[in-house]
Amino acid sequence: CAVPLLNLTVVETHSAGMASLRPSNDAALQPARLRGWELALAAMRLHHRPPDFVTLSGEEWDFKNWARAGRQPNSSLAWREVGEVIRMQVEAIRSHWPRAVVMVRTMYGATYGGFG
């Protein structure tokens, strides 16, 4: 069994939240957002092909943003909406980089009651 060469370059991007700001929660902005990630990798000379793995995290910024705006999710419906935003991002990544494995790392469920 042969495993194809994997791109194991690890790069962290800061998006100031997974679901609380417009660049994260607007589906129309996802292609440009992902292209921006590609351009940043190219500028660092790290991007020579699509990534094999993409990890989404950063919910601590969401709670900070929600607290500032007075919009902390506090119902099953509100948590489902957060989940839908993250699912939309995963689908955008899968569409943009079809071979990539997408991992979502959050503490929403364990710490704050999850996605309802």
N, CA, C and O atoms as a DFTB+ gen file, in Angstrom:
464 C
 N C O
     1  1       0.848      -1.173       0.000
     2  2       0.000       0.000       0.000
     3  2       0.894       1.236       0.000
     4  3       1.775       1.366       0.850
     5  1       0.678       2.116      -0.922
     6  2       1.454       3.351      -1.008
     7  2       0.566       4.538      -0.646
     8  3      -0.564       4.648      -1.121
     9  1       1.080       5.402       0.180
    10  2       0.364       6.612       0.573
    11  2       0.969       7.777      -0.198
    12  3       2.185       7.962      -0.174
    13  1       0.143       8.568      -0.883
    14  2       0.693       9.705      -1.611
    15  2       1.320      10.722      -0.653
    16  3       0.930      10.819       0.510
    17  1       2.273      11.460      -1.151
    18  2       2.946      12.488      -0.368
    19  2       1.914      13.462       0.196
    20  3       1.059      13.959      -0.537
    21  1       1.995      13.731       1.489
    22  2       1.072      14.647       2.149
    23  2       1.735      15.998       2.373
    24  3       2.940      16.074       2.616
    25  1       0.958      17.046       2.291
    26  2       1.412      18.394       2.591
    27  2       1.162      18.625       4.074
    28  3       0.044      18.966       4.459
    29  1       2.169      18.450       4.907
    30  2       2.000      18.583       6.348
    31  2       2.479      19.930       6.877
    32  3       2.789      20.059       8.061
    33  1       2.539      20.923       6.013
    34  2       2.846      22.274       6.449
    35  2       1.742      22.743       7.390
    36  3       0.560      22.613       7.074
    37  1       2.116      23.280       8.529
    38  2       1.146      23.767       9.499
    39  2       1.240      25.284       9.541
    40  3       2.308      25.846       9.784
    41  1       0.129      25.926       9.306
    42  2       0.064      27.386       9.334
    43  2      -1.167      27.775      10.133
    44  3      -2.239      27.200       9.947
    45  1      -1.021      28.737      11.012
    46  2      -2.146      29.224      11.800
    47  2      -2.574      30.574      11.249
    48  3      -1.752      31.471      11.064
    49  1      -3.859      30.708      10.991
    50  2      -4.377      32.008      10.578
    51  2      -5.306      32.513      11.671
    52  3      -5.969      31.724      12.344
    53  1      -5.350      33.777      11.839
    54  2      -6.213      34.382      12.857
    55  2      -7.401      35.026      12.160
    56  3      -7.242      35.924      11.333
    57  1      -8.587      34.555      12.503
    58  2      -9.779      35.127      11.889
    59  2     -10.679      35.804      12.907
    60  3     -11.782      36.232      12.567
    61  1     -10.230      35.908      14.146
    62  2     -10.967      36.597      15.216
    63  2     -12.358      36.021      15.433
    64  3     -13.299      36.750      15.747
    65  1     -12.482      34.716      15.265
    66  2     -13.756      34.059      15.543
    67  2     -14.164      33.108      14.442
    68  3     -13.855      33.316      13.269
    69  1     -14.867      32.057      14.840
    70  2     -15.318      31.062      13.871
    71  2     -16.692      31.380      13.315
    72  3     -16.994      31.001      12.183
    73  1     -17.531      32.061      14.075
    74  2     -18.915      32.232      13.656
    75  2     -19.496      33.604      13.955
    76  3     -20.642      33.869      13.591
    77  1     -18.751      34.474      14.597
    78  2     -19.346      35.714      15.101
    79  2     -19.155      36.935      14.206
    80  3     -19.833      37.943      14.407
    81  1     -18.270      36.879      13.242
    82  2     -18.012      38.056      12.406
    83  2     -18.390      37.780      10.952
    84  3     -18.399      36.629      10.514
    85  1     -18.698      38.830      10.215
    86  2     -19.161      38.686       8.845
    87  2     -18.217      37.894       7.942
    88  3     -18.705      37.067       7.171
    89  1     -16.891      38.094       7.987
    90  2     -16.041      37.276       7.106
    91  2     -16.182      35.776       7.347
    92  3     -15.940      34.973       6.445
    93  1     -16.570      35.400       8.557
    94  2     -16.744      33.987       8.880
    95  2     -18.141      33.479       8.570
    96  3     -18.308      32.321       8.188
    97  1     -19.146      34.332       8.728
    98  2     -20.517      33.822       8.632
    99  2     -21.258      34.183       7.356
   100  3     -22.435      33.848       7.220
   101  1     -20.605      34.855       6.420
   102  2     -21.226      35.200       5.149
   103  2     -20.736      34.222       4.074
   104  3     -19.564      34.239       3.700
   105  1     -21.632      33.384       3.589
   106  2     -21.262      32.359       2.604
   107  2     -20.651      32.969       1.342
   108  3     -19.763      32.370       0.736
   109  1     -21.108      34.133       0.948
   110  2     -20.594      34.768      -0.272
   111  2     -19.131      35.178      -0.143
   112  3     -18.441      35.331      -1.152
   113  1     -18.651      35.358       1.082
   114  2     -17.270      35.788       1.300
   115  2     -16.284      34.632       1.411
   116  3     -15.075      34.861       1.421
   117  1     -16.769      33.401       1.493
   118  2     -15.875      32.265       1.728
   119  2     -14.859      32.038       0.609
   120  3     -13.690      31.805       0.917
   121  1     -15.236      32.094      -0.674
   122  2     -14.215      31.881      -1.718
   123  2     -13.059      32.883      -1.625
   124  3     -11.898      32.497      -1.761
   125  1     -13.361      34.150      -1.399
   126  2     -12.299      35.158      -1.283
   127  2     -11.487      34.943      -0.006
   128  3     -10.274      35.150      -0.003
   129  1     -12.135      34.538       1.058
   130  2     -11.442      34.271       2.324
   131  2     -10.439      33.123       2.149
   132  3      -9.296      33.220       2.597
   133  1     -10.869      32.045       1.502
   134  2      -9.984      30.908       1.284
   135  2      -8.870      31.261       0.301
   136  3      -7.735      30.814       0.464
   137  1      -9.183      32.046      -0.700
   138  2      -8.147      32.497      -1.637
   139  2      -7.117      33.355      -0.895
   140  3      -5.925      33.294      -1.196
   141  1      -7.573      34.148       0.067
   142  2      -6.650      34.933       0.884
   143  2      -5.691      34.045       1.660
   144  3      -4.513      34.372       1.804
   145  1      -6.194      32.925       2.160
   146  2      -5.317      31.975       2.854
   147  2      -4.266      31.436       1.887
   148  3      -3.092      31.319       2.240
   149  1      -4.690      31.108       0.664
   150  2      -3.739      30.612      -0.339
   151  2      -2.666      31.648      -0.651
   152  3      -1.484      31.318      -0.752
   153  1      -3.084      32.901      -0.801
   154  2      -2.124      33.971      -1.108
   155  2      -1.139      34.174       0.035
   156  3       0.043      34.418      -0.206
   157  1      -1.610      34.078       1.274
   158  2      -0.715      34.221       2.425
   159  2       0.311      33.096       2.447
   160  3       1.485      33.335       2.731
   161  1      -0.117      31.875       2.152
   162  2       0.812      30.755       2.094
   163  2       1.824      30.938       0.970
   164  3       3.010      30.656       1.139
   165  1       1.349      31.409      -0.174
   166  2       2.255      31.634      -1.311
   167  2       3.296      32.696      -0.962
   168  3       4.464      32.569      -1.330
   169  1       2.874      33.736      -0.256
   170  2       3.805      34.798       0.122
   171  2       4.888      34.288       1.067
   172  3       6.002      34.812       1.079
   173  1       4.564      33.272       1.855
   174  2       5.551      32.672       2.766
   175  2       6.314      31.535       2.097
   176  3       7.142      30.876       2.726
   177  1       6.031      31.314       0.824
   178  2       6.646      30.233       0.047
   179  2       6.349      28.853       0.644
   180  3       7.169      27.938       0.571
   181  1       5.157      28.729       1.233
   182  2       4.755      27.463       1.837
   183  2       3.687      26.747       1.019
   184  3       3.389      25.578       1.265
   185  1       3.119      27.441       0.056
   186  2       1.986      26.878      -0.667
   187  2       2.420      26.425      -2.046
   188  3       2.672      27.243      -2.930
   189  1       2.506      25.117      -2.222
   190  2       2.860      24.605      -3.540
   191  2       1.766      23.709      -4.100
   192  3       1.824      23.302      -5.260
   193  1       0.772      23.404      -3.279
   194  2      -0.394      22.651      -3.720
   195  2      -1.464      22.781      -2.642
   196  3      -1.179      23.280      -1.553
   197  1      -2.674      22.348      -2.920
   198  2      -3.738      22.478      -1.904
   199  2      -3.393      21.726      -0.626
   200  3      -2.672      20.730      -0.673
   201  1      -3.897      22.188       0.510
   202  2      -3.605      21.503       1.773
   203  2      -4.299      20.152       1.853
   204  3      -5.352      19.943       1.250
   205  1      -3.699      19.245       2.597
   206  2      -4.320      17.955       2.864
   207  2      -5.222      18.017       4.095
   208  3      -6.173      17.245       4.211
   209  1      -4.923      18.933       5.008
   210  2      -5.681      19.079       6.243
   211  2      -5.973      20.559       6.488
   212  3      -5.109      21.410       6.281
   213  1      -7.192      20.857       6.930
   214  2      -7.573      22.214       7.339
   215  2      -8.281      22.084       8.678
   216  3      -9.233      21.313       8.803
   217  1      -7.832      22.822       9.670
   218  2      -8.454      22.804      10.996
   219  2      -9.073      24.155      11.277
   220  3      -8.430      25.190      11.100
   221  1     -10.314      24.146      11.712
   222  2     -10.991      25.371      12.135
   223  2     -11.056      25.384      13.656
   224  3     -11.425      24.387      14.278
   225  1     -10.704      26.497      14.242
   226  2     -10.818      26.663      15.690
   227  2     -10.872      28.150      15.980
   228  3     -10.784      28.963      15.061
   229  1     -11.015      28.514      17.233
   230  2     -11.003      29.923      17.608
   231  2     -12.278      30.416      18.247
   232  3     -12.569      31.612      18.215
   233  1     -13.056      29.496      18.838
   234  2     -14.326      29.932      19.408
   235  2     -14.164      30.911      20.560
   236  3     -15.106      31.627      20.900
   237  1     -12.974      30.951      21.169
   238  2     -12.786      31.922      22.259
   239  2     -13.000      33.353      21.773
   240  3     -13.463      34.204      22.533
   241  1     -12.667      33.617      20.516
   242  2     -12.915      34.947      19.943
   243  2     -14.402      35.177      19.733
   244  3     -14.878      36.302      19.889
   245  1     -15.146      34.135      19.382
   246  2     -16.586      34.285      19.223
   247  2     -17.210      34.764      20.525
   248  3     -18.033      35.679      20.517
   249  1     -16.824      34.152      21.647
   250  2     -17.413      34.550      22.917
   251  2     -17.046      35.987      23.281
   252  3     -17.856      36.718      23.852
   253  1     -15.846      36.376      22.952
   254  2     -15.429      37.758      23.181
   255  2     -16.264      38.708      22.306
   256  3     -16.752      39.734      22.780
   257  1     -16.417      38.353      21.032
   258  2     -17.197      39.198      20.121
   259  2     -18.667      39.250      20.522
   260  3     -19.280      40.317      20.513
   261  1     -19.238      38.078      20.878
   262  2     -20.636      38.056      21.299
   263  2     -20.843      38.875      22.566
   264  3     -21.846      39.577      22.691
   265  1     -19.904      38.792      23.507
   266  2     -20.033      39.560      24.755
   267  2     -20.014      41.056      24.468
   268  3     -20.806      41.812      25.029
   269  1     -19.109      41.477      23.595
   270  2     -19.041      42.905      23.243
   271  2     -20.323      43.389      22.581
   272  3     -20.751      44.523      22.794
   273  1     -20.933      42.523      21.774
   274  2     -22.151      42.902      21.054
   275  2     -23.424      42.598      21.849
   276  3     -24.523      42.945      21.417
   277  1     -23.278      41.949      23.008
   278  2     -24.450      41.563      23.787
   279  2     -25.303      40.525      23.069
   280  3     -26.528      40.551      23.183
   281  1     -24.669      39.605      22.327
   282  2     -25.397      38.635      21.507
   283  2     -24.966      37.193      21.765
   284  3     -24.893      36.397      20.829
   285  1     -24.684      36.852      23.001
   286  2     -24.303      35.482      23.355
   287  2     -25.442      34.529      22.992
   288  3     -26.578      34.764      23.403
   289  1     -25.174      33.452      22.228
   290  2     -26.233      32.472      21.946
   291  2     -26.773      31.890      23.251
   292  3     -26.007      31.436      24.100
   293  1     -28.091      31.908      23.402
   294  2     -28.663      31.447      24.665
   295  2     -29.907      30.581      24.462
   296  3     -30.715      30.421      25.377
   297  1     -30.054      30.028      23.265
   298  2     -31.185      29.141      23.002
   299  2     -30.729      28.042      22.044
   300  3     -29.682      28.148      21.405
   301  1     -31.526      27.003      21.962
   302  2     -31.215      25.917      21.027
   303  2     -31.155      26.437      19.600
   304  3     -30.288      26.032      18.826
   305  1     -32.069      27.330      19.248
   306  2     -32.082      27.895      17.892
   307  2     -30.806      28.692      17.622
   308  3     -30.206      28.569      16.554
   309  1     -30.394      29.509      18.592
   310  2     -29.174      30.310      18.407
   311  2     -27.954      29.405      18.231
   312  3     -27.094      29.688      17.397
   313  1     -27.869      28.316      19.007
   314  2     -26.740      27.397      18.866
   315  2     -26.802      26.647      17.544
   316  3     -25.763      26.360      16.950
   317  1     -28.012      26.323      17.072
   318  2     -28.124      25.677      15.752
   319  2     -27.613      26.609      14.661
   320  3     -26.980      26.157      13.707
   321  1     -27.883      27.906      14.792
   322  2     -27.394      28.875      13.813
   323  2     -25.862      28.922      13.805
   324  3     -25.251      29.014      12.741
   325  1     -25.246      28.860      14.978
   326  2     -23.778      28.802      15.054
   327  2     -23.279      27.549      14.348
   328  3     -22.321      27.606      13.577
   329  1     -23.918      26.432      14.608
   330  2     -23.544      25.183      13.951
   331  2     -23.681      25.267      12.441
   332  3     -22.842      24.738      11.713
   333  1     -24.725      25.924      11.964
   334  2     -24.920      26.077      10.516
   335  2     -23.812      26.927       9.892
   336  3     -23.369      26.644       8.778
   337  1     -23.368      27.951      10.590
   338  2     -22.263      28.776      10.086
   339  2     -21.001      27.931       9.934
   340  3     -20.302      28.023       8.925
   341  1     -20.718      27.120      10.928
   342  2     -19.519      26.285      10.868
   343  2     -19.664      25.221       9.778
   344  3     -18.706      24.937       9.058
   345  1     -20.852      24.634       9.656
   346  2     -21.069      23.668       8.572
   347  2     -20.899      24.322       7.203
   348  3     -20.344      23.709       6.292
   349  1     -21.369      25.557       7.050
   350  2     -21.206      26.282       5.795
   351  2     -19.729      26.476       5.476
   352  3     -19.312      26.312       4.330
   353  1     -18.936      26.825       6.490
   354  2     -17.497      27.000       6.276
   355  2     -16.835      25.688       5.853
   356  3     -15.993      25.672       4.954
   357  1     -17.219      24.595       6.502
   358  2     -16.655      23.282       6.152
   359  2     -16.994      22.952       4.697
   360  3     -16.133      22.484       3.951
   361  1     -18.228      23.191       4.295
   362  2     -18.615      22.912       2.904
   363  2     -17.853      23.814       1.933
   364  3     -17.477      23.366       0.850
   365  1     -17.620      25.074       2.299
   366  2     -16.846      25.977       1.438
   367  2     -15.418      25.464       1.273
   368  3     -14.864      25.497       0.174
   369  1     -14.829      24.995       2.360
   370  2     -13.466      24.449       2.300
   371  2     -13.450      23.196       1.432
   372  3     -12.561      23.026       0.598
   373  1     -14.435      22.319       1.628
   374  2     -14.496      21.090       0.819
   375  2     -14.686      21.397      -0.664
   376  3     -14.157      20.692      -1.522
   377  1     -15.431      22.435      -0.955
   378  2     -15.629      22.828      -2.346
   379  2     -14.347      23.415      -2.928
   380  3     -13.993      23.136      -4.074
   381  1     -13.656      24.225      -2.136
   382  2     -12.439      24.900      -2.587
   383  2     -11.259      23.933      -2.701
   384  3     -10.497      23.980      -3.666
   385  1     -11.120      23.063      -1.709
   386  2     -10.036      22.069      -1.671
   387  2     -10.662      20.683      -1.491
   388  3     -10.701      20.178      -0.369
   389  1     -11.147      20.063      -2.554
   390  2     -11.908      18.807      -2.432
   391  2     -11.176      17.660      -1.745
   392  3     -11.830      16.802      -1.151
   393  1      -9.864      17.610      -1.802
   394  2      -9.118      16.499      -1.189
   395  2      -8.807      16.731       0.287
   396  3      -8.384      15.805       0.980
   397  1      -9.006      17.934       0.770
   398  2      -8.613      18.266       2.138
   399  2      -9.517      17.600       3.170
   400  3     -10.730      17.499       2.986
   401  1      -8.904      17.153       4.247
   402  2      -9.639      16.680       5.415
   403  2      -9.871      17.902       6.292
   404  3      -8.928      18.622       6.618
   405  1     -11.115      18.136       6.672
   406  2     -11.456      19.303       7.484
   407  2     -11.737      18.848       8.906
   408  3     -12.550      17.953       9.138
   409  1     -11.053      19.476       9.854
   410  2     -11.256      19.178      11.270
   411  2     -11.771      20.443      11.956
   412  3     -11.245      21.534      11.734
   413  1     -12.780      20.294      12.771
   414  2     -13.330      21.421      13.521
   415  2     -13.079      21.148      14.989
   416  3     -13.493      20.123      15.530
   417  1     -12.400      22.078      15.617
   418  2     -12.057      21.932      17.034
   419  2     -12.749      23.044      17.806
   420  3     -12.376      24.212      17.691
   421  1     -13.762      22.680      18.597
   422  2     -14.450      23.677      19.410
   423  2     -14.701      23.121      20.802
   424  3     -14.608      21.916      21.036
   425  1     -15.015      24.007      21.698
   426  2     -15.442      23.630      23.043
   427  2     -16.888      24.061      23.250
   428  3     -17.368      24.090      24.383
   429  1     -17.588      24.396      22.168
   430  2     -18.981      24.825      22.323
   431  2     -19.793      23.780      23.097
   432  3     -20.489      24.107      24.058
   433  1     -19.693      22.529      22.665
   434  2     -20.487      21.468      23.284
   435  2     -20.106      21.194      24.730
   436  3     -20.958      21.178      25.618
   437  1     -18.833      20.982      24.953
   438  2     -18.376      20.593      26.290
   439  2     -18.520      21.702      27.314
   440  3     -18.861      21.440      28.467
   441  1     -18.267      22.932      26.911
   442  2     -18.234      24.028      27.857
   443  2     -19.511      24.862      27.888
   444  3     -19.919      25.333      28.949
   445  1     -20.139      25.044      26.740
   446  2     -21.229      26.025      26.663
   447  2     -22.567      25.455      26.237
   448  3     -23.494      26.219      25.966
   449  1     -22.700      24.159      26.168
   450  2     -24.012      23.589      25.855
   451  2     -24.187      23.168      24.425
   452  3     -25.242      22.646      24.066
   453  1     -23.199      23.373      23.600
   454  2     -23.221      22.836      22.254
   455  2     -24.118      23.546      21.281
   456  3     -24.501      24.702      21.459
   457  1     -24.440      22.804      20.240
   458  2     -25.230      23.340      19.146
   459  2     -26.709      23.013      19.301
   460  3     -27.443      23.025      18.313
   461  1     -27.162      22.723      20.514
   462  2     -28.579      22.458      20.753
   463  2     -28.957      21.123      20.261
   464  3     -30.117      20.727      20.378
